[in-house]
Amino acid sequence: MIANTEWYRIFLHAAEYSNLTKAAQSLHMTQPSVSYAIKQLEEALGVELFDRLSKGVRLTQEGQALYLHVRQAFEELDSAERRMKRLKQFSEGNLRIGANGAIIKDFVVPLLEQFHARYADIRIQLSQEKTNLILERLKLGSLDVGYVYLPISDDEIEIVSSHVSPFCVVVGKALADLQKEPLTTQQITELPLLMLSPGSTTRSFVEMWFRSQGVSVEADFELNSLEMITELVERGYGAAFLPRAFVMSRIRSGSLKELRTVVPLPDRHIGIAVRRQSAPSIAAKAFIEMLQQSTDS
C-alpha cells in the first residue's frame, strides 16, 4: 500500500494538535475519518506513529521523525503555491529575449519600455546574438522569445509575429555626389564596401542581392558591429547596406547620405520566434500578447 498525500496532511494536523478531535475540526472532517486515515498511514509505513492517550495523542519516536519531514514538505508546497501566485500576479518572473543589434534598437527596445512600465517586477534578460544562435537557444529553452531575420526553416520554431525592415545603401558626406543618379549594381561593387563578417544573415542577404543580378562582391571592411560600420561610413571609408530605421536619424541629420539603386533593394522581414509546442512562461505570454496587440493596432 502506498501512502497518499491526504493521509500525510491529516497526520500533520493530528501531530500539531495532539488531539484527533481538534485535528478533525480544523480539517472539517469527522474524528473517525481522521483516525481511519492515520491507521491507514501507519499500516502503509509499517510503524506506530502515535501513542493513544486518555486525553489525546502523542507522537512516537518514529512519528516525530516522520513529522519533521512532513512539516518541511508541506512548508515547501505552501512556498511553491505562494510563488505561483506571485508569478500569476507578475510580482516576479523572468523574460529572456534574444535579438540582433539593429533589431534591438528599432524593434525590441520600444516594446520593452511598454512592458517594463506595466510589469516592473519582471526581470528582463536581453541577449544580443546572431539569428542562428538565437534559434539554437530557443530550442534549448534558454530563451523565451527571439527576434530573427526571415526566412527560416525549422520545424521546432514558430513565428508568432513579423515586421518589415527596409534596407538602404548609405555613404558619408564625402561621397555625397553619388546621390545624383541611381547606381547600377556594378557601380556599387566599384565602391569600397563595408559589411558584417561572413556567416551573418545580413551579410548573406546583401550577397544574395548581388548574386540575383549575376554579380559577385567582396567586402573591403569586415566588421562584427553595425555601429562600427556606420561610424566608418560616416568617416568616408565607403558604402554599406544597413537597415533604414537603424540609420534614419543620421540620414536626417545629413551625416549619412542614402543612395538610390537602379535595382531596388528588397525589404527584409523580422520574425518573432518561439519554440513550437512549448508553453511560454507567464511573463513571455504577456510579452507576446503585447507585441501582437501593438502589431494589430
One Martini backbone bead per residue (centre of mass of N, CA, C, O) as a GRO file, in nm:
protein
  297
    1MET     BB    1   0.096   0.036   0.022
    2ILE     BB    2   0.035   0.379  -0.063
    3ALA     BB    3   0.081   0.677   0.047
    4ASN     BB    4  -0.102   0.967   0.077
    5THR     BB    5  -0.129   1.306   0.105
    6GLU     BB    6  -0.379   1.318   0.293
    7TRP     BB    7  -0.262   1.158   0.526
    8TYR     BB    8  -0.034   1.362   0.588
    9ARG     BB    9  -0.215   1.600   0.652
   10ILE     BB   10  -0.357   1.466   0.892
   11PHE     BB   11  -0.105   1.400   1.055
   12LEU     BB   12  -0.010   1.693   1.095
   13HIS     BB   13  -0.255   1.790   1.259
   14ALA     BB   14  -0.239   1.580   1.485
   15ALA     BB   15   0.047   1.657   1.580
   16GLU     BB   16  -0.020   1.965   1.646
   17TYR     BB   17  -0.278   1.901   1.843
   18SER     BB   18  -0.282   1.623   2.004
   19ASN     BB   19  -0.577   1.584   1.859
   20LEU     BB   20  -0.830   1.439   1.677
   21THR     BB   21  -1.068   1.631   1.711
   22LYS     BB   22  -0.921   1.898   1.643
   23ALA     BB   23  -0.819   1.805   1.370
   24ALA     BB   24  -1.099   1.758   1.246
   25GLN     BB   25  -1.201   2.050   1.273
   26SER     BB   26  -0.974   2.183   1.097
   27LEU     BB   27  -1.064   1.978   0.843
   28HIS     BB   28  -1.367   1.912   0.824
   29MET     BB   29  -1.403   1.643   0.998
   30THR     BB   30  -1.415   1.343   1.126
   31GLN     BB   31  -1.279   1.155   1.371
   32PRO     BB   32  -1.289   0.874   1.229
   33SER     BB   33  -1.145   0.967   0.968
   34VAL     BB   34  -0.879   1.034   1.103
   35SER     BB   35  -0.819   0.761   1.229
   36TYR     BB   36  -0.821   0.602   0.962
   37ALA     BB   37  -0.589   0.752   0.816
   38ILE     BB   38  -0.370   0.688   1.026
   39LYS     BB   39  -0.392   0.384   1.007
   40GLN     BB   40  -0.318   0.366   0.707
   41LEU     BB   41  -0.037   0.494   0.739
   42GLU     BB   42   0.081   0.288   0.935
   43GLU     BB   43   0.046   0.043   0.747
   44ALA     BB   44   0.215   0.152   0.508
   45LEU     BB   45   0.484   0.198   0.698
   46GLY     BB   46   0.506   0.001   0.961
   47VAL     BB   47   0.419   0.211   1.196
   48GLU     BB   48   0.402   0.389   1.491
   49LEU     BB   49   0.291   0.733   1.545
   50PHE     BB   50   0.100   0.691   1.806
   51ASP     BB   51   0.003   0.761   2.124
   52ARG     BB   52  -0.273   0.665   2.308
   53LEU     BB   53  -0.457   0.878   2.502
   54SER     BB   54  -0.700   1.001   2.713
   55LYS     BB   55  -0.628   1.325   2.590
   56GLY     BB   56  -0.490   1.197   2.328
   57VAL     BB   57  -0.184   1.244   2.148
   58ARG     BB   58   0.151   1.096   2.074
   59LEU     BB   59   0.445   1.091   1.952
   60THR     BB   60   0.655   0.893   1.836
   61GLN     BB   61   0.964   0.847   1.729
   62GLU     BB   62   0.870   0.795   1.437
   63GLY     BB   63   0.667   1.030   1.425
   64GLN     BB   64   0.874   1.258   1.464
   65ALA     BB   65   1.042   1.198   1.213
   66LEU     BB   66   0.809   1.236   1.014
   67TYR     BB   67   0.715   1.522   1.088
   68LEU     BB   68   0.964   1.681   0.990
   69HIS     BB   69   0.920   1.608   0.688
   70VAL     BB   70   0.623   1.690   0.647
   71ARG     BB   71   0.646   1.984   0.727
   72GLN     BB   72   0.854   2.058   0.508
   73ALA     BB   73   0.684   1.973   0.264
   74PHE     BB   74   0.442   2.172   0.318
   75GLU     BB   75   0.611   2.428   0.315
   76GLU     BB   76   0.699   2.395   0.020
   77LEU     BB   77   0.417   2.397  -0.100
   78ASP     BB   78   0.339   2.676   0.003
   79SER     BB   79   0.570   2.822  -0.139
   80ALA     BB   80   0.491   2.739  -0.425
   81GLU     BB   81   0.208   2.871  -0.426
   82ARG     BB   82   0.308   3.160  -0.372
   83ARG     BB   83   0.478   3.177  -0.629
   84MET     BB   84   0.252   3.132  -0.833
   85LYS     BB   85   0.103   3.388  -0.751
   86ARG     BB   86   0.329   3.590  -0.823
   87LEU     BB   87   0.347   3.513  -1.120
   88LYS     BB   88   0.047   3.579  -1.191
   89GLN     BB   89   0.098   3.889  -1.071
   90PHE     BB   90   0.390   3.993  -1.159
   91SER     BB   91   0.601   3.991  -0.898
   92GLU     BB   92   0.753   3.775  -1.078
   93GLY     BB   93   1.011   3.702  -1.315
   94ASN     BB   94   1.107   3.606  -1.657
   95LEU     BB   95   1.258   3.763  -1.957
   96ARG     BB   96   1.388   3.605  -2.257
   97ILE     BB   97   1.590   3.774  -2.503
   98GLY     BB   98   1.669   3.758  -2.855
   99ALA     BB   99   1.890   3.979  -3.060
  100ASN     BB  100   1.977   4.188  -3.283
  101GLY     BB  101   2.112   4.493  -3.277
  102ALA     BB  102   1.915   4.644  -3.472
  103ILE     BB  103   1.655   4.524  -3.352
  104ILE     BB  104   1.672   4.636  -3.071
  105LYS     BB  105   1.650   4.939  -3.133
  106ASP     BB  106   1.377   4.931  -3.330
  107PHE     BB  107   1.189   4.681  -3.183
  108VAL     BB  108   1.244   4.615  -2.875
  109VAL     BB  109   1.268   4.866  -2.687
  110PRO     BB  110   0.983   4.992  -2.716
  111LEU     BB  111   0.838   4.740  -2.590
  112LEU     BB  112   0.997   4.717  -2.324
  113GLU     BB  113   0.898   4.982  -2.206
  114GLN     BB  114   0.603   4.893  -2.180
  115PHE     BB  115   0.649   4.636  -2.015
  116HIS     BB  116   0.800   4.767  -1.772
  117ALA     BB  117   0.571   4.962  -1.693
  118ARG     BB  118   0.365   4.720  -1.628
  119TYR     BB  119   0.620   4.503  -1.535
  120ALA     BB  120   0.848   4.585  -1.305
  121ASP     BB  121   0.911   4.283  -1.166
  122ILE     BB  122   1.028   4.192  -1.426
  123ARG     BB  123   1.293   4.018  -1.549
  124ILE     BB  124   1.517   4.134  -1.796
  125GLN     BB  125   1.672   3.937  -2.065
  126LEU     BB  126   1.923   4.053  -2.299
  127SER     BB  127   2.042   3.924  -2.616
  128GLN     BB  128   2.314   3.968  -2.841
  129GLU     BB  129   2.250   3.792  -3.148
  130LYS     BB  130   2.241   3.564  -3.377
  131THR     BB  131   2.010   3.387  -3.537
  132ASN     BB  132   2.125   3.094  -3.504
  133LEU     BB  133   2.160   3.117  -3.192
  134ILE     BB  134   1.872   3.184  -3.117
  135LEU     BB  135   1.747   2.919  -3.220
  136GLU     BB  136   1.906   2.731  -3.033
  137ARG     BB  137   1.809   2.857  -2.760
  138LEU     BB  138   1.513   2.802  -2.800
  139LYS     BB  139   1.541   2.487  -2.815
  140LEU     BB  140   1.684   2.476  -2.521
  141GLY     BB  141   1.530   2.706  -2.328
  142SER     BB  142   1.711   2.994  -2.286
  143LEU     BB  143   1.467   3.117  -2.446
  144ASP     BB  144   1.155   3.277  -2.517
  145VAL     BB  145   1.249   3.504  -2.730
  146GLY     BB  146   1.297   3.576  -3.092
  147TYR     BB  147   1.476   3.790  -3.306
  148VAL     BB  148   1.450   3.729  -3.659
  149TYR     BB  149   1.553   3.657  -3.967
  150LEU     BB  150   1.401   3.624  -4.270
  151PRO     BB  151   1.405   3.319  -4.349
  152ILE     BB  152   1.296   3.010  -4.195
  153SER     BB  153   1.378   2.644  -4.137
  154ASP     BB  154   1.193   2.511  -3.857
  155ASP     BB  155   0.997   2.283  -3.685
  156GLU     BB  156   1.064   2.411  -3.381
  157ILE     BB  157   0.963   2.685  -3.506
  158GLU     BB  158   0.769   2.983  -3.429
  159ILE     BB  159   0.589   3.246  -3.585
  160VAL     BB  160   0.399   3.515  -3.426
  161SER     BB  161   0.552   3.754  -3.578
  162SER     BB  162   0.596   4.052  -3.800
  163HIS     BB  163   0.838   4.260  -3.982
  164VAL     BB  164   0.945   4.535  -4.158
  165SER     BB  165   1.295   4.589  -4.301
  166PRO     BB  166   1.440   4.825  -4.448
  167PHE     BB  167   1.693   4.887  -4.686
  168CYS     BB  168   2.015   5.059  -4.743
  169VAL     BB  169   2.235   5.284  -4.907
  170VAL     BB  170   2.538   5.425  -4.764
  171VAL     BB  171   2.711   5.739  -4.711
  172GLY     BB  172   2.911   5.988  -4.681
  173LYS     BB  173   2.966   6.322  -4.744
  174ALA     BB  174   3.215   6.267  -4.936
  175LEU     BB  175   2.987   6.089  -5.130
  176ALA     BB  176   2.735   6.272  -5.225
  177ASP     BB  177   2.751   6.262  -5.546
  178LEU     BB  178   2.608   5.971  -5.567
  179GLN     BB  179   2.302   6.093  -5.557
  180LYS     BB  180   2.232   6.190  -5.851
  181GLU     BB  181   2.227   5.881  -5.938
  182PRO     BB  182   2.147   5.583  -6.006
  183LEU     BB  183   2.288   5.278  -5.925
  184THR     BB  184   2.450   5.025  -6.019
  185THR     BB  185   2.573   4.731  -5.924
  186GLN     BB  186   2.855   4.773  -6.040
  187GLN     BB  187   2.910   5.049  -5.909
  188ILE     BB  188   2.900   4.945  -5.618
  189THR     BB  189   3.146   4.744  -5.641
  190GLU     BB  190   3.353   4.997  -5.682
  191LEU     BB  191   3.315   5.035  -5.395
  192PRO     BB  192   3.375   5.056  -5.081
  193LEU     BB  193   3.294   4.785  -4.861
  194LEU     BB  194   3.079   4.742  -4.579
  195MET     BB  195   3.069   4.446  -4.366
  196LEU     BB  196   2.975   4.185  -4.230
  197SER     BB  197   3.055   3.901  -4.129
  198PRO     BB  198   3.067   3.598  -4.206
  199GLY     BB  199   2.739   3.432  -4.134
  200SER     BB  200   2.551   3.648  -4.155
  201THR     BB  201   2.236   3.735  -4.260
  202THR     BB  202   2.309   4.013  -4.376
  203ARG     BB  203   2.535   3.924  -4.562
  204SER     BB  204   2.362   3.721  -4.723
  205PHE     BB  205   2.156   3.927  -4.828
  206VAL     BB  206   2.355   4.097  -4.995
  207GLU     BB  207   2.477   3.872  -5.170
  208MET     BB  208   2.207   3.784  -5.297
  209TRP     BB  209   2.152   4.047  -5.449
  210PHE     BB  210   2.396   4.025  -5.633
  211ARG     BB  211   2.347   3.736  -5.751
  212SER     BB  212   2.067   3.807  -5.887
  213GLN     BB  213   2.271   3.987  -6.100
  214GLY     BB  214   2.553   3.839  -6.153
  215VAL     BB  215   2.719   3.936  -5.890
  216SER     BB  216   3.016   3.975  -5.733
  217VAL     BB  217   3.141   4.019  -5.388
  218GLU     BB  218   3.356   4.230  -5.183
  219ALA     BB  219   3.500   4.312  -4.885
  220ASP     BB  220   3.688   4.566  -4.729
  221PHE     BB  221   3.507   4.550  -4.467
  222GLU     BB  222   3.505   4.341  -4.166
  223LEU     BB  223   3.243   4.336  -3.925
  224ASN     BB  224   3.053   4.295  -3.603
  225SER     BB  225   2.935   4.602  -3.629
  226LEU     BB  226   2.706   4.841  -3.712
  227GLU     BB  227   2.826   5.080  -3.563
  228MET     BB  228   3.107   5.066  -3.695
  229ILE     BB  229   3.017   5.089  -3.983
  230THR     BB  230   2.877   5.364  -3.956
  231GLU     BB  231   3.124   5.520  -3.863
  232LEU     BB  232   3.298   5.470  -4.125
  233VAL     BB  233   3.100   5.586  -4.327
  234GLU     BB  234   3.096   5.874  -4.211
  235ARG     BB  235   3.425   5.893  -4.270
  236GLY     BB  236   3.449   5.779  -4.588
  237TYR     BB  237   3.515   5.451  -4.650
  238GLY     BB  238   3.213   5.401  -4.773
  239ALA     BB  239   2.976   5.147  -4.824
  240ALA     BB  240   2.640   5.045  -4.695
  241PHE     BB  241   2.417   4.795  -4.573
  242LEU     BB  242   2.126   4.917  -4.402
  243PRO     BB  243   1.901   4.978  -4.183
  244ARG     BB  244   1.700   5.242  -4.200
  245ALA     BB  245   1.619   5.276  -3.900
  246PHE     BB  246   1.918   5.275  -3.791
  247VAL     BB  247   1.996   5.555  -3.991
  248MET     BB  248   1.781   5.786  -4.001
  249SER     BB  249   1.900   6.008  -3.815
  250ARG     BB  250   2.157   6.048  -4.002
  251ILE     BB  251   2.010   6.123  -4.258
  252ARG     BB  252   1.864   6.374  -4.141
  253SER     BB  253   2.140   6.518  -4.048
  254GLY     BB  254   2.364   6.437  -4.298
  255SER     BB  255   2.594   6.216  -4.225
  256LEU     BB  256   2.415   6.057  -4.424
  257LYS     BB  257   2.378   5.898  -4.752
  258GLU     BB  258   2.131   5.805  -4.970
  259LEU     BB  259   2.115   5.564  -5.217
  260ARG     BB  260   2.039   5.491  -5.536
  261THR     BB  261   1.893   5.217  -5.721
  262VAL     BB  262   1.812   5.048  -5.996
  263VAL     BB  263   1.791   4.806  -5.804
  264PRO     BB  264   1.595   4.726  -5.571
  265LEU     BB  265   1.569   4.670  -5.246
  266PRO     BB  266   1.473   4.440  -5.045
  267ASP     BB  267   1.295   4.353  -4.796
  268ARG     BB  268   1.304   4.278  -4.468
  269HIS     BB  269   1.226   4.016  -4.226
  270ILE     BB  270   1.088   4.002  -3.899
  271GLY     BB  271   1.083   3.754  -3.648
  272ILE     BB  272   0.888   3.611  -3.387
  273ALA     BB  273   1.023   3.360  -3.184
  274VAL     BB  274   0.934   3.022  -3.090
  275ARG     BB  275   0.877   2.734  -2.938
  276ARG     BB  276   0.734   2.465  -3.034
  277GLN     BB  277   0.532   2.308  -2.821
  278SER     BB  278   0.560   2.548  -2.590
  279ALA     BB  279   0.505   2.677  -2.293
  280PRO     BB  280   0.488   2.979  -2.191
  281SER     BB  281   0.550   3.198  -1.990
  282ILE     BB  282   0.383   3.441  -1.837
  283ALA     BB  283   0.569   3.668  -1.935
  284ALA     BB  284   0.589   3.583  -2.234
  285LYS     BB  285   0.289   3.593  -2.297
  286ALA     BB  286   0.253   3.896  -2.237
  287PHE     BB  287   0.456   3.994  -2.450
  288ILE     BB  288   0.322   3.869  -2.701
  289GLU     BB  289   0.051   4.011  -2.669
  290MET     BB  290   0.165   4.297  -2.688
  291LEU     BB  291   0.291   4.265  -2.966
  292GLN     BB  292   0.028   4.189  -3.123
  293GLN     BB  293  -0.124   4.450  -3.051
  294SER     BB  294   0.084   4.647  -3.184
  295THR     BB  295   0.048   4.524  -3.472
  296ASP     BB  296  -0.271   4.565  -3.500
  297SER     BB  297  -0.275   4.891  -3.440
   0.00000   0.00000   0.00000
